[in-house]
Amino acid sequence: MAKPVQNELEQVVDRVVDEMNRTLEGIPESEPFGAEKLSPVEQIQRYLEMRDDFQAWAELIEEQGMKATLKYATTMEGRIRKEIGNHAERTG
């Protein structure tokens, strides 16, 4: 089936959209604006601050979704156990 003939405005819009897509594809991935890189210890500290805060969990689930939130919690709990084990080895 042949594509319907576009008017001049539709052609301009299509060209602009194509150009914007090409431009966006060329932008490198980056951290969200205002994001800061935290050390592993700082990440654990931040997690522990929100660990028992129901409202913080509700907000995280709202922002990131349940699957990503569960992955985050599992990862952080694993890091905590690892740090506790490392500390026990150093002091034991």
Secondary structure as the mmCIF struct_conf table of DSSP 4:
data_model
#
loop_
_struct_conf.conf_type_id
_struct_conf.id
_struct_conf.beg_label_comp_id
_struct_conf.beg_label_asym_id
_struct_conf.beg_label_seq_id
_struct_conf.end_label_comp_id
_struct_conf.end_label_asym_id
_struct_conf.end_label_seq_id
HELX_LH_PP_P HELX_LH_PP_P1 ALA A 2 ASN A 7
HELX_RH_AL_P HELX_RH_AL_P1 GLU A 8 GLU A 25
TURN_TY1_P TURN_TY1_P1 GLY A 26 GLY A 26
BEND BEND1 ILE A 27 ILE A 27
HELX_LH_PP_P HELX_LH_PP_P2 PRO A 28 GLU A 29
HELX_LH_PP_P HELX_LH_PP_P3 GLU A 31 PRO A 32
TURN_TY1_P TURN_TY1_P2 PHE A 33 GLY A 34
HELX_RH_AL_P HELX_RH_AL_P2 PRO A 40 MET A 50
TURN_TY1_P TURN_TY1_P3 ARG A 51 ASP A 52
HELX_RH_AL_P HELX_RH_AL_P3 PHE A 54 GLN A 64
HELX_RH_AL_P HELX_RH_AL_P4 MET A 66 THR A 91
#
